[in-house]
Amino acid sequence: MKFRLLLDYDPQAGRWSAVFPDLPGCASAGDTEEQAVANAKEALALWFDSTPVDIPKNGKLLEVALP
């Protein structure tokens, strides 16, 4: 699966921002474009990291995948 990554250089800060527009809150930054991309890949992995879920007595937890 591929995701769009928006890179933007801020000359005032001297840094690159890296934002996944389709994934709210999934963003990072770096001093170079390459570092921003590497940090964004790490943020992407953490964004998809599973979190513990309390399952109600009559509930089910399923996993689904996109084609």
N, C-alpha and C positions, 0 to 999 in steps of 0.2 A: 504494500500500500504506500502511496506517495502523498506527501503533504506540501502545500505551498509555504515557503519561508520568505518573509519580507525582510530584507536587509536595508538598513539606513545608516548613513554616516552622519554623525553630529560633529561638525568642525569645532564647535565651542567646547564640547567635552573631549573631543579627540578620540571618540570611541564609536564602535558599530553596535547598533541594536539589531536584534534578531527576534522576529515575532511570527508565530504561526497564526494567521488570521482566522483559520477555521477551528482553532482550539483555544477557547477563552482561558486566559491566564498563563498560557504556555509561551514563555519568552525568555530571552537571555541577552547577553551582550559580550563584547570582547574588544581588546585593544586593536586587533587586526580583523579583517574580514574572515580570514581562515579561523581565527580563534572564536569569533562570534558563531560561525557555523558549527564548529566542534562543540561549543557550549550549548548551542541550540539542540544538537543531537542528544546530548545528555539530558537536557530539559524535557525533550520529547519522550525519552525512555522513562523518566520519572513521572511524567504526566499520565502515562499508561500503566504505571505500577499499581498493582492491586492493593486495595485497602480492606481491612477486616470489615465484615458486614454481619450485623445481627439479623438472623433469619427468623421471621415470625413462625410460631408453631405450625401453622398451615401453609407456610410459604415455601417457595422453591427458588434456588439460585441457579441460573442457567448461564452458559457461556455461548455467545454467538459470534460468528465471523462474517466479515464482508467478503464477497467473491474476489 
